[in-house]
Amino acid sequence: MDENMKAEIEKSAQYIGMSAEEATSKYEDICSENNIETTNPIGKGLWRNYVANVRRTQDSGTSEKGQQDSFYKAAFGFFVSLDAPRDMMAWNRMRALEEYKRDADNALEKGFVAVATQNALGKWNVARYHNGEYNEKVLSTLPDGAELLEGVTVIPLDNTAVYMNGGKNERYGQPLPSEQMRRSGVFFGSIGTGEMKPYFFSYKNQAGVEFAPNPFEWVHFLCVANDNGTDLYGAKDLTLNSLSLNSDMSPDNELYRDMSAFDFQDCLRVHFESHLVPLVDMDKAHIGRQALPSKERYVITDGTVVNMIMTPTKNGNRIINITDLDAEMDYESDGITTCWIPSHLTLDFGIGSSVIVIGRTSQRTTDEGVEPVTINVAGLYCVVREGSAVEVSVPVEEDFDWF
């Protein structure tokens, strides 16, 4: 390690009751556990996180082991699905602004928005209702989410006082962020030395955007687990920086696991039975799952690829069409299911390949009637690979506007 890192370790050691030698040894252990060299800049972040955890533990009077057991966890497994990042605040902001357009006074009184006017000194007089009471405050700057709407500066607010589960919303009455990206998915694996099982996964902000391991690829990372043992959460930059591929590790690494005998298809059959849906039953499944919570609404199906459109749509999706060759066709429907593939998923197979698709169903209604169900894909596993996907280059159009 370099001299700056040595100096930081020696300085921090006094705050956590370690000698410089003990702290250096612990730092080397942390780097080894995360499969990085002691000279890797990520090591500094992991060390600072360790020191912060120990200090919080000392302040709360619990043991270091107890703190580690209750906070960051080591996960090993694979992602069955991983959605494209979504702005989770987009709908709330849109609703607040629509409420203001519909009835400005009511939107203010119900806490959907605050309104701001600039005074002669360049500061902002902000008015809002909170818990039914009218408040005013002078601010030097406005929150990032403020928007000019019909000549009035409007600030969308979080007006949910209590969540549906009865929990108190600590951000009630606060400005909604201009953007809050979140990536969600389904993970199958173990936490620490626990059994392998399914977990729902959620990771917000920019680190969540950059966290994009391929589904069905064995990975190691650090995360936070909820008390019920059903959900995992990304922990700021720590989860992103701790992500390691099992395939990149030496078999001599204590974290490495030989998973060559693992059967992904058998795992899906055993642990995800309630989500398995044949292609021919997709319309029925789409209707039947509308009452489920969003994170449980995904389906797992399989089929043969009969067409691929590699030119991305406006939102970056590619398209594959699949069919069930074993199903009988009555030709009242075309028997083809369209799958929308986001940009973070790899397409390394061609037409004729057998694939397993994981995603949520959707169905549009137009003037011509109800269209067939399609699948917004979040996970993809190729069972039998035929050929390879044709890469499409974006054509460069000649510009004759100058002439």
C-alpha positions in Angstrom: 0.0 0.0 0.0 1.2 3.6 -0.5 2.3 6.0 2.2 -0.9 8.0 2.2 -2.9 4.8 3.0 -0.5 3.8 5.7 -0.8 7.3 7.3 -4.6 7.1 7.2 -4.7 3.7 8.8 -2.3 4.8 11.6 -4.4 7.9 12.2 -7.7 6.1 12.3 -6.5 3.2 14.4 -6.4 5.4 17.6 -10.2 6.1 17.2 -11.1 2.4 17.2 -8.8 1.1 19.9 -6.3 -0.7 17.6 -2.6 -0.5 17.3 -1.2 0.5 13.9 -0.1 -3.1 13.4 -3.6 -4.5 14.2 -5.3 -1.9 12.0 -2.9 -2.6 9.1 -3.6 -6.4 9.4 -7.3 -5.7 9.5 -7.0 -3.5 6.3 -5.2 -6.3 4.5 -8.0 -8.8 5.6 -10.7 -6.5 4.3 -8.9 -6.2 0.9 -8.5 -9.9 0.7 -12.1 -10.6 1.6 -13.2 -8.2 -1.3 -10.6 -9.7 -3.7 -8.7 -6.4 -4.3 -5.1 -5.4 -3.9 -4.1 -3.2 -0.9 -3.1 -0.5 -3.5 -6.6 -0.4 -5.0 -8.3 3.0 -4.2 -11.5 1.0 -3.4 -9.7 -0.3 -0.3 -9.7 3.2 1.2 -13.4 3.4 1.0 -13.9 0.0 2.5 -11.5 0.9 5.3 -13.4 4.1 6.1 -16.6 2.2 6.1 -15.2 -0.4 8.6 -13.9 2.4 10.9 -17.3 4.1 10.8 -19.1 0.9 11.7 -16.7 0.2 14.6 -17.2 3.7 15.9 -21.0 3.4 15.7 -20.7 0.1 17.5 -18.7 1.6 20.3 -21.1 4.5 20.6 -24.1 2.1 20.9 -22.3 -0.3 23.3 -22.7 -3.4 21.1 -20.0 -5.8 20.0 -18.3 -5.4 16.7 -19.6 -8.8 15.6 -23.1 -7.8 16.6 -22.9 -4.7 14.5 -21.6 -6.5 11.5 -24.4 -9.1 11.9 -27.1 -6.4 11.9 -25.8 -4.2 9.1 -23.7 -5.1 6.1 -24.0 -8.6 4.8 -21.9 -10.7 2.3 -24.1 -12.0 -0.4 -23.2 -14.7 -2.9 -25.5 -15.9 -5.7 -26.9 -14.7 -9.0 -29.6 -12.3 -10.2 -32.6 -14.0 -11.8 -33.7 -10.5 -13.0 -32.4 -7.0 -12.8 -34.6 -4.2 -14.1 -33.4 -1.1 -15.9 -33.0 1.9 -13.5 -36.2 3.9 -13.0 -36.9 7.3 -11.7 -39.0 6.4 -8.7 -40.0 10.1 -8.1 -41.3 10.7 -11.6 -44.8 9.6 -10.9 -45.1 11.6 -7.6 -43.8 14.7 -9.2 -46.1 14.4 -12.2 -49.1 13.8 -9.8 -48.2 16.9 -7.7 -47.9 19.1 -10.8 -51.2 17.7 -12.3 -53.0 18.4 -9.0 -51.7 22.0 -9.1 -52.9 22.4 -12.7 -56.3 21.0 -11.8 -56.8 23.1 -8.6 -53.9 25.2 -7.4 -55.4 26.2 -4.0 -56.4 22.6 -3.2 -52.9 21.3 -4.2 -51.3 23.8 -1.8 -53.7 23.0 1.1 -53.3 19.2 0.6 -49.6 19.4 0.7 -48.9 18.3 -2.9 -46.9 21.5 -3.6 -45.3 24.5 -2.1 -45.2 27.8 -4.0 -42.4 30.3 -4.1 -42.1 34.0 -5.1 -38.9 35.9 -5.4 -38.6 39.1 -3.4 -36.7 42.3 -4.1 -33.5 41.0 -2.4 -33.4 37.9 -4.7 -34.5 35.5 -1.9 -37.5 33.2 -2.1 -40.7 33.4 0.0 -41.9 29.8 0.2 -45.4 29.0 1.3 -46.8 25.5 2.2 -49.3 23.6 4.3 -47.9 21.0 6.7 -50.2 18.9 8.9 -53.0 21.2 8.0 -51.1 24.4 9.1 -50.0 27.2 6.8 -46.3 28.0 7.0 -44.0 30.5 5.3 -40.2 30.6 5.1 -37.6 32.7 3.3 -34.9 30.6 1.4 -31.8 31.7 -0.4 -32.0 29.0 -3.0 -34.8 26.6 -4.2 -34.7 22.8 -4.1 -33.7 21.1 -7.3 -37.2 19.9 -8.0 -38.7 23.4 -8.3 -40.5 24.1 -11.6 -41.9 27.1 -13.3 -45.5 26.3 -14.0 -47.9 28.8 -15.6 -45.8 31.7 -14.4 -45.6 30.4 -10.8 -42.6 28.6 -9.2 -44.0 25.3 -7.8 -42.1 22.9 -5.5 -43.6 19.3 -5.6 -43.7 17.9 -2.0 -43.9 14.4 -0.5 -47.4 14.4 0.9 -47.5 10.8 2.2 -47.6 11.1 6.0 -47.9 7.4 6.7 -47.0 4.4 4.4 -49.6 1.7 3.7 -47.8 -0.6 6.1 -48.3 1.9 8.9 -44.8 3.2 9.0 -44.1 6.9 9.4 -42.7 8.8 6.4 -39.7 10.8 7.7 -39.7 12.9 4.5 -43.3 13.9 4.8 -43.6 17.6 3.7 -40.1 17.7 2.2 -39.4 18.6 -1.4 -39.4 15.7 -3.9 -36.0 15.2 -5.4 -35.7 16.2 -9.1 -34.7 12.6 -9.7 -34.3 9.4 -7.7 -33.1 6.5 -9.7 -33.6 3.0 -8.4 -32.7 -0.4 -9.8 -34.7 -3.4 -8.6 -34.5 -7.1 -9.2 -34.7 -10.7 -7.9 -31.7 -12.3 -6.4 -31.1 -16.0 -5.6 -28.3 -16.8 -3.2 -27.1 -16.9 0.3 -26.3 -14.2 2.9 -23.3 -15.1 4.9 -23.5 -18.8 5.7 -27.3 -18.9 5.3 -29.2 -21.1 2.9 -29.7 -20.2 -0.8 -33.1 -18.7 -1.4 -34.8 -15.9 -3.4 -34.6 -12.2 -2.3 -36.0 -9.0 -3.7 -33.3 -6.5 -4.4 -33.3 -2.7 -4.5 -30.6 -0.2 -5.0 -31.0 3.6 -5.4 -29.2 6.6 -6.7 -26.2 6.6 -9.1 -24.5 3.6 -7.6 -27.7 1.6 -8.4 -27.6 2.8 -12.0 -24.0 1.6 -12.4 -24.6 -1.7 -10.6 -25.4 -4.0 -13.6 -24.1 -7.6 -13.3 -25.5 -10.0 -15.9 -28.4 -12.2 -14.7 -27.4 -15.8 -14.1 -23.8 -14.8 -13.4 -22.4 -15.8 -10.0 -21.4 -12.7 -8.0 -20.2 -11.6 -4.6 -21.2 -8.3 -3.0 -21.9 -6.5 0.3 -25.5 -5.3 1.0 -28.1 -4.7 3.7 -30.7 -7.3 4.5 -34.1 -6.5 6.1 -35.1 -8.2 9.3 -37.7 -10.5 7.6 -35.0 -12.1 5.4 -36.9 -11.3 2.2 -35.2 -8.1 0.8 -31.7 -6.9 0.1 -30.7 -3.3 -0.4 -27.7 -1.7 -2.0 -25.6 0.3 0.5 -24.5 3.6 -1.1 -21.2 3.0 -3.0 -20.2 0.0 -0.9 -22.4 -2.5 -2.8 -21.1 -1.3 -6.2 -17.5 -1.2 -5.1 -17.7 -4.7 -3.5 -19.2 -6.4 -6.6 -16.9 -9.3 -7.7 -17.5 -12.0 -10.3 -17.0 -15.5 -9.0 -15.5 -16.4 -12.4 -12.8 -13.8 -12.1 -11.6 -15.3 -8.8 -8.8 -17.7 -8.3 -9.9 -21.1 -7.1 -7.5 -20.5 -4.2 -9.5 -17.5 -3.0 -11.5 -18.4 0.1 -14.5 -16.6 -1.4 -14.4 -18.7 -4.6 -17.1 -21.3 -5.1 -17.2 -24.0 -7.7 -20.7 -23.8 -9.1 -20.1 -25.8 -12.3 -22.7 -28.5 -11.2 -25.4 -26.0 -10.5 -28.6 -26.4 -12.6 -30.2 -23.0 -13.2 -33.3 -24.5 -14.8 -33.9 -26.9 -11.9 -33.4 -23.9 -9.5 -36.2 -22.0 -11.2 -38.5 -24.9 -11.2 -38.0 -25.6 -7.5 -37.8 -22.0 -6.0 -39.9 -20.0 -8.4 -42.8 -22.3 -9.3 -45.5 -19.7 -8.7 -44.0 -17.5 -11.4 -43.6 -20.1 -14.1 -46.1 -19.4 -16.9 -46.2 -21.2 -20.4 -46.3 -18.8 -23.3 -49.7 -20.0 -24.3 -51.1 -18.9 -20.9 -49.5 -15.4 -20.9 -52.8 -13.5 -21.5 -54.5 -15.2 -18.6 -51.5 -14.7 -16.4 -51.4 -11.0 -17.2 -55.0 -10.5 -16.0 -54.6 -12.7 -13.0 -51.5 -11.0 -11.6 -52.7 -7.4 -11.7 -53.7 -7.5 -8.0 -50.2 -8.6 -6.9 -47.7 -6.2 -5.5 -45.5 -4.8 -8.3 -42.3 -6.7 -7.2 -44.2 -10.0 -7.2 -45.8 -9.6 -10.6 -43.0 -11.0 -12.7 -43.3 -14.2 -14.8 -40.8 -16.8 -16.0 -41.4 -18.4 -19.3 -39.4 -20.0 -22.1 -39.5 -20.2 -25.9 -37.6 -20.3 -29.1 -36.3 -17.1 -30.7 -37.9 -16.6 -34.2 -37.0 -13.0 -34.8 -34.6 -10.3 -33.5 -34.7 -6.6 -34.0 -31.4 -5.2 -32.8 -32.0 -1.6 -33.7 -32.8 0.1 -30.3 -36.2 1.8 -29.8 -36.3 5.4 -28.4 -35.9 4.1 -24.9 -33.0 1.7 -25.8 -34.9 -1.6 -26.0 -34.1 -4.3 -28.5 -36.8 -6.8 -29.5 -36.9 -10.5 -29.7 -39.9 -12.6 -30.6 -40.3 -16.0 -29.2 -42.8 -18.9 -29.6 -43.5 -22.3 -28.0 -42.7 -24.9 -30.7 -44.3 -27.6 -28.6 -47.6 -25.9 -28.3 -50.4 -26.6 -30.8 -51.4 -23.6 -32.9 -55.0 -22.8 -33.7 -53.9 -19.7 -35.7 -56.6 -17.6 -34.1 -53.6 -15.8 -32.6 -50.2 -15.6 -34.1 -48.5 -17.6 -31.3 -45.6 -15.1 -31.1 -44.7 -13.1 -27.9 -42.8 -9.9 -28.2 -40.1 -9.4 -25.6 -38.6 -5.9 -24.9 -34.9 -6.2 -24.0 -33.3 -3.3 -22.1 -29.8 -2.1 -23.1 -28.1 -3.5 -19.9 -28.9 -7.1 -20.9 -26.6 -9.0 -23.2 -27.9 -10.6 -26.4 -25.2 -13.1 -27.4 -27.4 -15.6 -29.3 -29.3 -15.8 -32.6 -32.5 -17.0 -34.1 -33.4 -20.6 -33.3 -32.0 -20.3 -29.7 -34.0 -21.6 -26.8 -34.2 -19.0 -24.0 -35.8 -18.4 -20.6 -37.3 -15.0 -20.2 -38.1 -13.2 -16.8 -40.1 -10.0 -16.8 -43.4 -8.2 -16.3 -46.2 -8.5 -18.7 -47.9 -5.5 -20.4 -50.8 -5.0 -22.7 -52.0 -2.0 -24.8 -55.5 -1.1 -25.8 -55.8 0.9 -29.0 -58.7 2.0 -31.2 -58.4 -1.4 -32.9 -58.8 -3.3 -29.7 -56.6 -5.1 -27.2 -53.1 -6.0 -28.4 -51.3 -9.2 -27.5 -49.4 -9.3 -24.2 -45.8 -8.4 -24.4 -43.0 -8.9 -21.8 -40.7 -6.2 -20.4 -37.7 -8.4 -19.8 -35.4 -8.1 -16.7 -33.7 -11.4 -16.9 -32.6 -13.7 -19.8 -31.0 -17.1 -19.8 -30.0 -18.9 -23.0 -30.6 -22.7 -22.7 -29.6 -23.7 -26.2 -27.5 -21.1 -28.2 -27.8 -21.0 -32.0 -25.7 -18.5 -34.0 -25.2 -15.0 -32.6 -27.0 -11.7 -32.5 -26.4 -9.4 -35.4 -25.0 -6.2 -34.2 -26.6 -3.1 -35.7 -24.6 0.1 -36.3 -26.5 3.4 -36.2 -26.4 4.9 -39.8 -24.9 8.3 -40.1 -27.1 10.5 -42.2 -25.6 13.0 -44.6 -26.5 16.6 -43.7 -27.3 18.8 -46.7 -29.0 21.5 -44.7 -26.1 23.9 -45.3 -26.6 23.9 -49.1 
